[in-house]
């Protein structure tokens, strides 16, 4: 098993999530991305908010993590984006595929 980085963030609409997902793939900062609809509930400016958002999940290598995080944050549509990072173990064949796709 090999370690990779999973990054998660939410976007206000599918268009912005898709745009960043595609840019990460084109820039070889991510091997794979997923965009899916979610319902969120949170407090913002002292009011409880409920809204539909789009979650972007990004699979990248640990050595590309900082550049990927920077691109995600700079391109984000929210004033205060939440970007979550997790390290996970993947099977060796998937890891080798990621290395080839990302040119590492």
Backbone bond lengths (Angstrom), bond angles and torsions (degrees), N, CA, C in turn:
res aa  C-N    CA-C-N  psi(-1)  N-CA   C-N-CA  omega(-1)  CA-C   N-CA-C  phi
1 X - - - 1.460 - - 1.532 109.05 -
2 X 1.317 114.81 145.33 1.467 122.25 -179.71 1.522 109.31 -125.14
3 X 1.330 116.02 150.94 1.463 121.05 -177.83 1.527 110.88 -91.65
4 X 1.334 114.75 135.51 1.461 121.53 172.66 1.531 108.22 -129.80
5 X 1.304 115.30 174.57 1.458 121.47 179.13 1.526 109.62 -111.39
6 X 1.332 116.23 132.97 1.461 122.89 171.42 1.514 107.26 -109.53
7 X 1.316 116.74 129.24 1.460 122.39 178.83 1.520 107.86 -119.07
8 X 1.327 115.74 137.90 1.461 122.09 -179.31 1.524 109.42 -128.32
9 X 1.327 115.79 141.84 1.455 121.24 171.67 1.527 108.34 -155.64
10 X 1.324 116.38 162.18 1.458 120.75 177.76 1.523 110.03 -111.23
11 X 1.343 114.60 153.24 1.459 121.80 178.88 1.521 109.53 -131.71
12 X 1.328 116.88 153.17 1.461 119.90 -176.78 1.529 113.65 -71.40
13 X 1.350 116.71 -20.76 1.459 119.00 -178.40 1.524 109.71 -151.43
14 X 1.307 115.23 161.61 1.460 120.31 -177.28 1.520 111.56 -66.41
15 X 1.318 117.42 -34.94 1.466 121.23 -179.09 1.533 111.61 -58.01
16 X 1.323 117.58 -46.72 1.470 119.58 -178.46 1.524 110.98 -70.25
17 X 1.327 118.04 -38.75 1.465 120.65 177.40 1.530 110.38 -63.72
18 X 1.328 116.91 -44.64 1.465 121.08 179.21 1.527 111.62 -63.95
19 X 1.321 116.50 -39.58 1.464 120.97 -179.13 1.535 110.74 -61.33
20 X 1.326 116.52 -47.39 1.467 120.29 -179.70 1.524 110.48 -68.97
21 X 1.326 117.54 -39.78 1.466 120.96 178.50 1.527 110.79 -58.08
22 X 1.323 116.68 -46.70 1.458 121.08 179.94 1.525 111.60 -66.20
23 X 1.328 117.39 -41.06 1.463 120.78 179.40 1.520 111.56 -62.53
24 X 1.335 117.13 -40.12 1.468 120.92 177.71 1.526 111.30 -61.82
25 X 1.330 116.61 -40.39 1.469 120.66 178.12 1.527 110.03 -67.97
26 X 1.327 117.27 -46.34 1.471 121.25 -179.73 1.522 111.87 -60.91
27 X 1.342 117.18 -38.63 1.472 122.19 -179.15 1.525 112.90 -82.18
28 X 1.314 117.48 1.27 1.469 123.82 -177.95 1.524 112.03 57.10
29 X 1.322 115.40 37.53 1.461 121.21 173.14 1.525 111.30 -96.38
30 X 1.320 116.69 -16.85 1.462 121.98 178.81 1.524 108.83 -137.24
31 X 1.332 115.04 142.30 1.462 120.15 176.14 1.516 110.82 -85.47
32 X 1.330 116.14 -29.39 1.454 121.36 -175.24 1.524 108.59 -156.17
33 X 1.324 116.15 144.02 1.464 120.94 175.16 1.524 108.94 -134.42
34 X 1.320 115.37 155.95 1.462 121.94 174.92 1.524 108.13 -133.42
35 X 1.309 116.53 139.91 1.465 122.22 175.05 1.522 106.94 -125.86
36 X 1.334 115.71 127.92 1.462 118.49 177.92 1.521 110.46 -146.11
37 X 1.332 114.84 151.40 1.469 122.17 -177.49 1.526 110.02 -76.41
38 X 1.338 115.41 141.09 1.465 121.83 176.57 1.531 109.03 -140.48
39 X 1.311 116.34 162.54 1.460 122.64 171.82 1.519 107.65 -109.86
40 X 1.322 117.20 129.04 1.458 122.17 -176.43 1.523 111.52 -117.92
41 X 1.320 114.30 148.82 1.457 122.49 174.80 1.523 106.85 -135.12
42 X 1.345 117.02 128.26 1.463 121.07 -176.18 1.525 109.48 -161.72
43 X 1.320 115.29 167.93 1.457 121.07 176.01 1.522 108.37 -103.11
44 X 1.345 116.07 130.04 1.461 121.87 177.71 1.516 107.87 -143.80
45 X 1.339 115.14 130.30 1.466 121.99 -177.17 1.526 110.67 51.02
46 X 1.329 114.71 45.27 1.468 125.34 175.35 1.535 114.01 62.10
47 X 1.335 116.61 24.38 1.462 120.81 175.91 1.523 108.61 -130.39
48 X 1.315 115.66 143.25 1.455 119.97 175.07 1.519 108.54 -77.33
49 X 1.316 114.95 127.51 1.461 122.39 -177.25 1.529 109.29 -113.81
50 X 1.310 116.89 141.84 1.460 123.64 170.95 1.517 106.10 -130.38
51 X 1.320 115.73 128.50 1.458 117.83 179.20 1.519 110.98 -158.64
52 X 1.307 114.21 159.27 1.455 120.90 172.62 1.519 107.85 -83.17
53 X 1.315 115.42 136.81 1.459 121.34 178.03 1.525 107.88 -136.94
54 X 1.320 114.86 177.43 1.455 121.07 176.97 1.519 109.15 -124.92
55 X 1.333 115.07 124.57 1.455 121.80 179.59 1.525 108.36 -87.43
56 X 1.315 115.39 132.65 1.455 122.08 174.27 1.517 107.79 -111.16
57 X 1.338 116.12 120.78 1.467 121.70 176.08 1.518 107.10 -111.37
58 X 1.329 115.98 132.98 1.455 122.93 -173.82 1.524 109.35 -125.09
59 X 1.334 116.28 131.06 1.463 121.73 174.31 1.518 108.02 -106.30
60 X 1.340 115.11 121.20 1.455 119.79 -179.76 1.526 109.35 -142.27
61 X 1.314 115.43 174.45 1.457 121.38 177.06 1.520 109.87 -90.17
62 X 1.324 116.12 152.67 1.470 120.66 -179.48 1.525 111.41 -55.97
63 X 1.325 117.82 -38.21 1.468 120.34 -177.39 1.532 112.88 -72.86
64 X 1.313 117.87 -14.36 1.467 121.75 176.94 1.525 112.55 -102.24
65 X 1.305 116.15 -1.95 1.467 122.12 -172.48 1.532 113.48 -58.16
66 X 1.300 118.84 -47.67 1.473 120.99 -176.12 1.525 111.59 -64.90
67 X 1.325 117.68 -43.80 1.466 120.72 177.80 1.527 110.64 -64.59
68 X 1.321 116.55 -38.45 1.463 121.36 178.86 1.518 110.59 -65.41
69 X 1.326 117.20 -46.87 1.465 121.60 177.81 1.524 111.25 -59.28
70 X 1.322 116.66 -43.35 1.461 120.66 -179.29 1.529 110.55 -62.07
71 X 1.332 117.51 -45.63 1.466 120.69 179.79 1.516 110.44 -62.91
72 X 1.335 117.01 -43.00 1.459 120.93 -179.36 1.524 111.56 -62.08
73 X 1.321 116.35 -43.00 1.463 119.81 -178.31 1.529 111.89 -70.62
74 X 1.332 117.15 -42.52 1.463 120.80 -179.12 1.532 112.07 -66.35
75 X 1.321 117.68 -29.38 1.466 122.11 -175.94 1.515 112.90 -94.47
76 X 1.317 117.61 -1.49 1.465 121.91 -172.06 1.522 112.22 -74.29
77 X 1.329 116.58 147.34 1.456 122.08 -179.28 1.517 114.68 -88.04
78 X 1.326 117.98 -15.08 1.460 120.82 -179.74 1.525 110.88 -87.72
79 X 1.339 116.14 148.94 1.465 121.00 176.10 1.526 110.95 -63.59
80 X 1.320 115.67 -40.06 1.469 121.66 -178.75 1.525 108.17 -127.09
81 X 1.330 117.80 82.13 1.459 118.81 -178.91 1.526 111.69 -74.47
82 X 1.319 115.75 144.32 1.458 121.98 171.97 1.517 106.68 -99.41
83 X 1.316 115.50 122.45 1.455 120.46 174.71 1.524 106.61 -124.35
84 X 1.307 114.90 120.77 1.463 121.65 -177.01 1.521 108.87 -104.91
85 X 1.338 115.20 141.16 1.462 121.11 179.19 1.520 108.97 -121.64
86 X 1.323 115.81 135.74 1.460 122.01 173.67 1.519 107.88 -136.21
87 X 1.296 115.80 144.59 1.465 120.95 172.88 1.526 107.18 -103.03
88 X 1.314 115.81 132.02 1.461 121.64 -179.32 1.525 109.73 -133.33
89 X 1.314 114.94 160.93 1.460 122.10 177.36 1.524 109.23 -98.71
90 X 1.331 116.41 134.03 1.467 121.35 175.84 1.525 108.88 -124.59
91 X 1.322 114.88 159.89 1.460 120.21 178.48 1.531 110.78 -64.86
92 X 1.338 115.27 154.64 1.465 121.34 -174.46 1.522 113.01 -60.62
93 X 1.323 118.56 -38.74 1.463 119.95 -178.13 1.535 111.16 -66.88
94 X 1.328 116.95 -37.82 1.464 119.45 177.27 1.530 110.11 -66.93
95 X 1.324 117.22 -40.88 1.461 121.86 178.76 1.540 110.16 -60.89
96 X 1.336 116.81 -44.07 1.472 120.31 178.70 1.524 110.58 -63.05
97 X 1.337 116.90 -38.48 1.460 120.27 176.35 1.529 110.28 -60.99
98 X 1.340 116.97 -44.38 1.463 120.90 177.95 1.522 111.64 -59.24
99 X 1.341 117.08 -44.61 1.457 120.32 178.78 1.523 111.25 -57.44
100 X 1.328 116.24 -43.81 1.463 119.96 -179.60 1.517 112.61 -66.94
101 X 1.333 117.25 -43.93 1.472 121.93 -179.57 1.523 110.90 -63.69
102 X 1.324 116.05 -38.78 1.467 120.06 -175.57 1.540 112.35 -89.65
103 X 1.326 116.61 -3.24 1.463 119.86 176.64 1.516 114.01 69.23
104 X 1.318 115.49 31.09 1.481 119.79 -178.97 1.519 109.40 -99.93
